[in-house]
Amino acid sequence: MSHLLNADTTGTPLTILEKANYDNWLAKQDDFSQNWLTKTGFSSQGLALLPKQNGDLAQAVFVVDDASHYFACGDLITQLPEGQYLLQADEAHHQAICFAWLIGAYQFDRYINKKAEKALPVLAVGKQALVDSASKYASATSLVRDLVNTPAADMMPEDLAHAAQDLVDEFGGEVKHIIGDDLLTQNYPTIHAVGRASVHAPRLIDLTWGDKKHPKVTLVGKGVCFDSGGLDVKPAAGMRNMKKDMGGSAHVLGLAQLIMAHKLPICLRVLIPAVENAVSGNALRPGDVVVTRKGISVEIDNTDAEGRLVMCDALAEAENDNPELLIDFATLTGAMRVALGTELPGFFSTSDDVANGITLAGSKITDPVWRMPLYKPYRDLLKSTVADMTNCATVPFGGAVTAALYLQDFINEGTDWVHFDVMAFNIRKQSGRPLGGEAFGIRAVFDYLNQRFG
């Protein structure tokens, strides 16, 4: 993808400007260009191609409402004819345009025999730093999309392990695995309980990278590679896209790639509890009680509330290192989608400063996030008569909040913790954002981390 953007200073002029500035720009053009745009009915929105007298392309003009929006130019690369174009735009918009240009080229065509043969255009931007930065952000976003889009048959716990290993092979670090019954001997009972029914052995993937002298930041990602619902089996419609239930793990791997590619001075740890929530004779049952890694006993009210079960053991392990910042991503609840829709990721945090910092960072780069409340009184909804707590609330209301409160029981007092509940999937096509897997919040979090630790 990076070959589609370069630091050259030649090419057909490509002017990108905002609609509010179009009339001023048009007034400065020669008579031929003004007449061409007027007579062809260009509506000062979208793409216009201006010819030379001999019919060759003289320049391209792309007009958008907001050129600072990181997806505003997301479809441009597929609309322009083949060739190299030289960017002409307000410098304040260059970063957004370059990211959109690259991410607009994204396609998940792994299983398509007849791939698109059209050659894509190249954008010259004159600065290598721009090329490098946009390439890193687009590559991390593409990694998340690829992992989520891959069908479960090719994205089981062992395949997630390969994805983690690929990062280490490229950037250094180390990956360790605890697999199958070793999860029991090493005290990860809830990860084992959720994943034991599958022929694909459950595992805990543990990636470490960076100098141990640097501040420790730990990421935890839900890696439920397919969620049937377990014995509380989902209906067909609810199961159709459950290949995306490992979206949290995809997000932390994409975020890890951003951190590693930028050589951020932190000591990074990534924990991914990777399982398939399947059905078989030894599947976890409603009413079972599991004693978690932290020693908290949990009554299983519903086997389809499995994400928080695998996450709680990984979060308990993460706390053993006393990280300066602990962040998790999970496709955890439908309730969050009801509250905020599919395109705005909600998050919870124990730190106002961290929450405000991430929100502000996201607002600057079109990666919006929305803080939700850790409303303590709802914790009573997780009470059990036979164990310390249940794995889901007794009522259907506030499901995203009660899920977050469940996880918070495994977070030490005083830890700066952030929990993202993300969709990880686009259900409609938008500029630069095709149907399917999507990264939400990782650019916001990285930019916050870069400002804090970089």
Residue pairs with C-beta under 8 A, 6 or more apart in sequence:
1 102
1 105
1 106
1 135
1 138
1 139
1 142
2 102
2 131
2 135
2 138
2 139
3 122
4 77
4 101
4 102
4 105
4 120
4 121
4 122
4 123
5 98
5 101
5 102
5 122
5 123
5 125
5 130
5 131
5 134
5 135
6 122
6 123
6 124
6 125
6 131
7 124
7 125
7 126
7 127
7 128
7 130
7 131
8 84
8 86
8 124
8 126
9 86
9 124
9 126
10 84
10 86
10 124
11 83
11 84
11 85
11 86
11 122
11 123
11 124
12 57
12 58
12 59
12 60
12 83
12 84
12 85
12 86
13 58
13 59
13 60
13 85
13 86
13 88
14 59
14 60
14 61
14 62
14 80
14 85
14 86
14 87
14 88
14 123
15 25
15 59
15 60
15 61
15 62
15 88
15 89
16 61
16 62
16 63
16 64
16 67
16 73
16 76
16 87
16 88
16 89
16 93
16 97
17 25
17 61
17 62
17 63
17 64
17 67
17 89
17 90
18 63
18 64
18 65
18 66
18 67
19 44
19 45
19 63
19 64
19 65
22 44
22 63
23 44
26 34
26 37
26 44
29 37
32 53
33 50
33 58
33 59
36 50
36 51
37 48
37 50
37 61
40 48
42 48
44 63
45 63
45 64
46 62
46 63
47 60
47 61
47 62
47 76
47 79
47 80
48 60
48 61
48 62
48 63
49 57
49 60
49 81
50 57
50 58
50 59
50 60
50 61
51 57
51 58
52 58
57 81
57 83
60 80
60 85
62 73
62 76
64 72
64 73
65 72
66 72
67 73
67 89
67 90
67 93
67 96
67 97
68 92
68 93
68 96
68 366
69 96
69 366
70 96
70 99
70 100
70 365
70 366
70 367
70 432
70 443
71 100
71 103
71 366
71 430
71 431
71 432
71 433
72 96
72 100
72 431
73 96
73 97
73 100
73 101
73 104
73 431
73 432
74 100
74 103
74 104
74 430
74 431
74 432
74 433
75 104
75 431
75 432
76 100
76 101
76 104
77 101
77 102
77 104
77 105
77 120
77 121
77 123
78 104
78 105
78 120
80 121
81 121
82 118
82 119
82 120
82 121
83 121
83 122
84 121
84 122
84 123
84 124
85 121
85 122
85 123
85 124
86 124
86 126
87 94
87 97
87 123
87 124
87 125
87 126
89 97
94 125
94 127
94 130
95 130
95 133
95 134
95 365
96 365
96 366
98 123
98 125
98 130
98 131
98 133
98 134
99 134
99 137
99 138
100 431
100 432
101 123
101 134
102 134
102 135
102 138
103 138
103 141
103 142
103 432
104 431
104 432
105 120
106 138
106 141
106 142
106 145
106 432
106 434
107 116
107 434
108 145
108 146
108 149
108 434
108 436
108 437
109 115
109 116
110 146
110 149
110 150
111 151
125 131
136 258
136 261
136 262
137 258
137 443
139 257
139 261
140 254
140 255
140 257
140 258
140 261
140 439
140 442
140 443
140 446
141 254
141 439
141 442
141 443
143 163
143 250
143 253
143 254
143 257
144 247
144 250
144 251
144 253
144 254
144 424
144 437
144 438
144 439
144 442
145 436
145 437
145 438
145 439
146 437
147 155
147 160
147 163
147 246
147 249
147 250
147 253
147 254
147 437
148 243
148 244
148 246
148 247
148 250
148 424
148 425
148 436
148 437
148 438
149 243
149 436
149 437
150 159
150 243
151 243
152 225
152 226
152 242
152 243
152 276
155 225
155 243
155 246
156 198
156 200
156 225
156 226
156 274
156 276
157 195
157 200
157 201
157 202
157 203
157 205
157 223
157 225
157 274
157 275
157 276
158 200
158 201
158 203
159 225
160 205
160 223
160 225
160 246
160 249
160 272
160 274
161 175
161 177
161 203
161 205
161 274
163 253
164 175
164 205
164 207
164 253
164 270
164 272
165 175
167 173
167 207
167 253
167 256
167 257
167 260
168 174
168 175
168 207
168 209
170 260
171 209
171 257
171 260
171 261
172 209
172 260
173 207
173 208
173 209
173 210
173 260
173 268
174 207
174 208
174 209
175 205
175 206
175 207
175 208
176 205
176 206
176 208
177 203
177 204
177 205
177 206
178 186
178 188
178 203
178 204
178 206
179 201
179 202
179 203
180 192
180 201
180 202
180 203
181 192
183 189
183 191
183 192
183 202
183 203
183 204
184 192
187 293
188 204
188 273
188 293
188 313
188 314
188 317
189 290
189 291
189 292
189 293
189 313
190 290
190 292
190 293
190 298
190 309
190 310
190 312
190 313
191 202
191 203
191 204
191 273
191 275
191 309
191 310
191 313
191 314
192 202
193 284
193 288
193 290
193 309
194 202
194 224
194 230
194 275
194 277
194 284
194 306
194 309
194 310
195 201
195 202
195 203
195 274
195 275
195 276
195 277
195 310
196 202
196 282
196 283
196 284
197 230
197 276
197 277
197 278
197 279
197 280
197 281
197 282
197 283
197 284
198 275
198 276
198 277
198 278
198 280
199 278
200 225
200 276
202 273
202 274
202 275
202 276
202 310
203 273
203 274
203 275
204 271
204 272
204 273
204 274
204 313
204 314
204 317
205 223
205 249
205 270
205 271
205 272
205 273
205 274
206 269
206 270
206 271
207 256
207 268
207 269
207 270
207 271
207 272
208 267
208 268
208 269
208 270
209 256
209 259
209 260
209 267
209 268
210 264
210 265
210 266
210 267
210 268
211 265
211 267
212 267
213 267
214 265
214 266
214 267
214 453
215 265
215 266
215 267
215 324
215 325
215 453
216 266
216 267
216 269
216 321
216 322
216 323
216 324
216 325
217 259
217 266
217 267
217 268
217 269
217 323
217 324
217 325
217 326
217 327
217 449
217 453
218 268
218 269
218 270
218 271
218 318
218 321
218 323
218 325
218 326
218 327
219 252
219 255
219 256
219 268
219 269
219 270
219 271
219 327
219 328
219 329
220 248
220 252
220 270
220 271
220 272
220 273
220 311
220 314
220 315
220 318
220 326
220 327
220 328
220 329
221 248
221 249
221 250
221 251
221 252
221 253
221 270
221 271
221 272
221 328
221 329
221 330
222 245
222 246
222 247
222 248
222 249
222 273
222 307
222 310
222 311
222 328
222 329
222 330
222 331
222 332
223 246
223 248
223 249
223 272
223 273
223 274
223 275
223 310
224 245
224 246
224 275
224 276
224 277
224 306
224 307
224 310
224 331
225 243
225 245
225 246
225 274
225 275
225 276
226 242
226 243
226 245
226 276
226 277
226 278
227 234
227 239
227 242
227 245
227 277
227 304
227 306
227 307
228 234
228 239
228 242
228 277
228 278
228 279
229 238
229 239
229 277
229 303
229 304
230 277
230 278
230 279
230 283
230 284
230 303
230 304
230 306
231 279
231 283
231 284
231 285
231 286
231 303
232 286
232 302
232 303
232 304
233 239
233 279
233 304
234 242
234 304
241 425
244 331
244 424
244 425
244 437
245 277
245 307
245 331
246 274
246 331
247 329
247 330
247 331
247 422
247 423
247 424
247 425
247 437
248 307
248 328
248 329
248 330
248 331
248 332
248 420
248 422
248 424
249 272
249 274
249 329
250 424
250 437
250 439
251 329
251 420
251 422
251 424
251 439
251 440
251 441
251 442
252 270
252 272
252 327
252 328
252 329
253 270
253 272
254 439
254 442
255 327
255 329
255 442
255 445
255 446
256 268
256 270
258 442
258 443
258 446
259 266
259 268
259 446
259 449
260 268
262 446
262 450
262 454
264 449
264 450
264 453
264 454
265 453
265 454
266 449
266 453
269 318
269 321
269 323
271 314
271 317
271 318
272 314
273 310
273 311
273 313
273 314
275 306
275 310
277 303
277 304
277 306
283 303
284 290
284 300
284 303
284 306
285 300
285 303
286 300
286 301
286 302
286 303
287 299
287 300
288 299
288 300
289 297
289 298
289 299
289 300
289 386
289 387
290 297
290 298
290 300
290 309
291 297
291 298
292 298
292 312
292 313
292 316
292 410
293 312
293 313
293 316
293 317
294 312
294 313
294 316
294 409
294 410
296 312
296 388
296 389
296 409
296 410
297 387
297 388
297 389
298 309
298 312
298 384
298 387
298 388
298 389
298 390
298 391
299 384
299 386
299 387
299 389
299 390
299 391
300 309
300 390
300 391
301 390
301 391
301 392
301 394
302 391
302 392
305 391
305 392
305 403
307 330
307 331
307 332
307 403
308 330
308 332
308 391
308 392
308 403
308 406
308 407
309 391
311 328
311 330
311 332
311 407
312 406
312 407
312 409
312 410
314 328
315 326
315 328
315 407
315 410
315 411
316 410
318 326
319 326
319 410
319 411
319 412
319 415
322 412
322 415
323 415
324 416
325 354
325 416
325 418
325 449
326 411
326 415
326 416
326 417
326 418
327 417
327 418
327 419
327 420
327 445
328 407
328 417
328 418
328 419
328 420
329 420
329 422
329 441
329 442
330 419
330 420
330 421
330 422
331 421
331 422
331 423
331 424
332 400
332 403
332 421
333 399
333 400
333 403
333 421
334 399
335 398
335 399
335 400
335 401
335 403
336 345
336 346
336 372
336 399
336 400
336 421
336 423
337 423
339 346
339 372
339 400
340 346
340 370
342 423
342 425
342 426
342 427
343 423
343 426
343 440
344 368
344 369
344 370
345 369
345 370
345 420
345 421
345 422
345 423
345 440
345 441
346 369
346 370
346 371
346 372
346 400
346 420
346 421
347 355
347 358
347 369
347 370
347 371
347 372
347 418
347 419
347 420
347 421
347 441
348 371
348 372
348 373
348 374
348 401
348 404
348 408
348 418
348 419
348 421
349 355
349 358
349 371
349 374
349 416
349 417
349 418
349 419
350 374
350 408
350 411
350 415
350 416
350 417
351 416
351 417
351 418
354 416
354 418
354 448
355 371
355 418
357 448
357 451
357 452
358 369
358 418
358 441
358 444
358 445
358 448
359 369
359 370
359 371
359 444
360 448
361 367
361 444
361 445
361 447
361 448
361 451
362 368
362 369
362 441
362 443
362 444
362 447
364 447
365 443
365 444
365 447
367 440
367 441
367 442
367 443
367 444
367 447
368 444
369 420
369 440
369 441
369 444
372 400
372 401
372 404
372 421
373 401
374 401
374 404
374 405
374 408
375 398
375 401
375 405
376 405
378 393
378 398
378 401
378 402
378 405
379 402
379 405
381 393
381 394
381 395
381 398
381 402
382 389
382 390
382 392
382 393
382 402
382 405
382 406
383 389
383 390
383 394
384 390
389 406
389 409
391 406
392 399
392 402
392 403
392 406
393 399
393 402
400 421
403 421
404 419
404 421
407 419
408 417
408 419
411 417
418 445
420 440
420 441
422 440
422 441
423 438
423 440
424 437
424 438
424 439
424 440
425 436
425 437
425 438
426 433
426 434
426 435
426 436
426 437
426 438
427 435
428 435
429 435
